[in-house]
């Protein structure tokens, strides 16, 4: 079901105020503008035609911005299918590294550095515990996904990590981790190491920002490393990836009402058994919160490390699968993930769709259909 309201509607209604308030930098404004114009005449349009059966369709262009609520579905499905082919026949664990709120001002003004250090430090901690013979004594891996928001769209930077329950020894042998109950490694020890390493790295990267008072406050804070129960199997890993990989600060379906000055949206209150509530904010505050989660230009928010890295996973996967039996796939009533292929014709079901005409923001001419027919006849 299509959402009743969209982020683009909020921006379109309040765009003059967004431009005049001075609360947004150029990169945020560029992102918000792309989201507002996505799949509208302002983005231009194009005509696709099937060279097999002659089917024609005209569509507005997408902004393809990774922060856009309307542009993530296809990318998510393609990414998940690629990861499904790489899954190992081993248990996987879910670990979350969270930054304390005292660092939020640095996240807003030095996001590329702070978020980059979050990735580096989280992997450093997991790699160290993995190499330690007391816990594993092998090389492990990690898929890490950065989220910067909480349920109320406030700033809440944290890293979701998927970690295999074991690793490869220097001799290429698979070694299963000695789990601490339901956890992969001891969480309290990981939290302390994470805190110390991150503060040290941040002090080196931003010495002018890290005065004695801030460092002292950071050490007083309780840093959170949260380990969830292991996934029930590869199917659960894929389901999780589907929910979290290309998620954005708020989806269109959560926007409940838009007025001239207010925006109402739903959220889950995890302090009260995750019940669904509603929150109403001034429109400009709602947009400001959304814009806080605009990632720095070219920043990579999904990263792979160790035996799951792009350079190592092909070789490591072969080694591991040779040593371990395949896990039988459970019988599931869920429909298989269907990845949308824009080249497949909806009529003849053949991969024969081609873009044949493209129009700018002035829109297609009145005779676009006849023009497209002529072009398609030349291609068939």
Secondary structure, 3 states (H helix, E strand, C coil): CCCCCCHHHHHHHHHHHHHHHCCCCHHHHHHHHHHHHCCCHHHCEEEEEECCCCCEEEEECCCCCCCCCCCCHHHHHHHHHHHHCCCCCCCEEEEEEECCHHHHHHHHHCHHHHHHHHHHHHHHHHHHHHHCCCCCCCECEEEEEEEEECCCCCEEEEEEEEEECEEECCCCCEEECCCECCECCCHHHHHHHHHHHHHHHHHHHCCCCCCHHHHHHHHHCCCEEEECCCCCCHHHHHHHHHHHCCCCCCCHHHEEEECCCEEEEEEEEHHHCCEEEEEEEEHHHHHHHHHCCCCCCCCCCEEEEECCCCCCHHHHHHHHHHHCCCCCCCCCCCCCCCCCCCCCCCCCCCCCEEEEEEECCCCCCCCHHHHHHHHHHHHC
